[in-house]
Amino acid sequence: MKFLIFSEDGSNICGIATKLRDNGEVYGVTIEGEESKCLQYGLKEVYALKGRPMGDNCFKALNKIDLTNFDRIFISSSPLGRDIAGMIASSIRSIVITEAFDFHLEGENIRTKRFFFGGKTILEEESSAKVITVQPGSFEPEKVDGNTPVTMADLEVSSITLDQEVEKERSGTDIESAPILVSIGRGIGKKEAIDQIMPLVEAVHGELSGSRPVCLDYKWLTEERQVGLSGKKVKPRVYIALGISGQIQHIAGMRGSKTVIAVNKDKDAPIFQECDYGIVGDLFQVVPKLVSALKQ
Ligand SMILES: Cc1cc2nc3c(=O)[nH]c(=O)nc-3n(C[C@H](O)[C@H](O)[C@H](O)COP(=O)(O)OP(=O)(O)OC[C@H]3O[C@@H](n4cnc5c(N)ncnc54)[C@H](O)[C@@H]3O)c2cc1C
């Protein structure tokens, strides 16, 4: 079988190629400058596209590789990826499965898993889809010996023009690679309460992260610190959830954590189904006790 993977920042190629490489030849496409990330994952060839990537010119560049040659085309799920996926699916007359976080090849078909009903349930489907968009971070990349050859290709000038680009507010934090996360939820009550959480963050040498209400709705933390289905997928050694109820959309982002400690005043909070250590209590009483215990 022949597979093609597109990921503009290269990183999603590594995990998907790891998953696919025992089933056939895997080819990758990324943007110039990102190709070095994906050269040790058993791909047959990596194409690096040179120029400013937009939906139309990336699609044209991919078409030059002859998309009909591939049994399946996997596209990293991003605004650009989803744009291209639709164009590819319509050009090769396939359906497209979007936002998959797991898949298995089943003969001529593919079995995919994705969140459904706003993340409340998982939809498992078997289909003949040739185009699948895959959520970043879905598969653990594993290196193999040998280096994949790179072919450079020029992107045409896009017919889309950008009037203005506005940078998202960033603090340079990378919660995805933090070994210890202290994550806060709506249960902290107000932004000022973060001051009472920081001694714990410092005591465990961790990073601060949060649930969607905290990062997106109330903006107590920046968006890049959001854990969950529509935020970052994190895999720390220790994840400490403070005042987080543990809805499925949050769990989707922290399920890969090794050890989960939860503090919640509601003994029936779903987070207690997901944690290794649970403390039923008021976080504002529990946190100082944890800090003083850690200092001893
Ligand atoms: C499509 C979609 C995508 C989503 N994506 C995400 C996502 O990426 N990330 C995400 O987090 N959510 C996401 N959500 C929202 C999600 O469904 C929940 O609404 C959200 O996770 C709830 O956040 P929370 O736990 O902070 O707040 P709540 O559910 O309000 O929970 C607050 C918790 O704090 C506890 N508490 C209150 N006071 C204290 C105290 N003093 N001490 C101890 N405990 C206390 C309460 O008992 C409660 O359990 C998404 C929803 C949808 C529909």
The ligand as a Gaussian input file, in Angstrom:
#p B3LYP/6-31G(d) Opt

LIG

0 1
 C      -16.581000      21.195000      21.391000
 C      -16.127000      21.430000      22.806000
 C      -14.775000      21.500000      23.054000
 C      -14.320000      21.694000      24.359000
 N      -12.975000      21.735000      24.584000
 C      -12.535000      21.826000      25.840000
 C      -11.138000      21.799000      26.115000
 O      -10.300000      21.724000      25.210000
 N      -10.751000      21.879000      27.409000
 C      -11.636000      21.978000      28.453000
 O      -11.188000      22.026000      29.614000
 N      -12.957000      22.037000      28.215000
 C      -13.429000      21.978000      26.946000
 N      -14.754000      22.057000      26.715000
 C      -15.642000      22.440000      27.841000
 C      -15.997000      21.277000      28.750000
 O      -17.168000      20.639000      28.283000
 C      -16.259000      21.760000      30.181000
 O      -17.272000      22.755000      30.142000
 C      -15.030000      22.349000      30.862000
 O      -13.966000      21.444000      30.785000
 C      -15.356000      22.629000      32.324000
 O      -14.281000      23.306000      32.883000
 P      -14.005000      23.261000      34.442000
 O      -13.821000      21.863000      34.899000
 O      -12.919000      24.235000      34.709000
 O      -15.338000      23.903000      35.047000
 P      -16.590000      23.242000      35.767000
 O      -17.153000      22.125000      34.982000
 O      -17.489000      24.364000      36.122000
 O      -15.983000      22.605000      37.090000
 C      -15.513000      23.335000      38.173000
 C      -15.209000      22.338000      39.273000
 O      -14.606000      23.014000      40.357000
 C      -15.075000      22.433000      41.566000
 N      -14.870000      23.422000      42.612000
 C      -15.505000      24.608000      42.763000
 N      -14.969000      25.296000      43.823000
 C      -13.994000      24.500000      44.326000
 C      -13.100000      24.634000      45.427000
 N      -13.062000      25.749000      46.170000
 N      -12.250000      23.629000      45.686000
 C      -12.247000      22.478000      44.950000
 N      -13.089000      22.303000      43.881000
 C      -13.933000      23.302000      43.575000
 C      -16.525000      22.092000      41.280000
 O      -16.963000      21.070000      42.161000
 C      -16.457000      21.643000      39.830000
 O      -16.300000      20.238000      39.733000
 C      -15.236000      21.859000      25.423000
 C      -16.605000      21.798000      25.153000
 C      -17.041000      21.579000      23.874000
 C      -18.528000      21.511000      23.620000

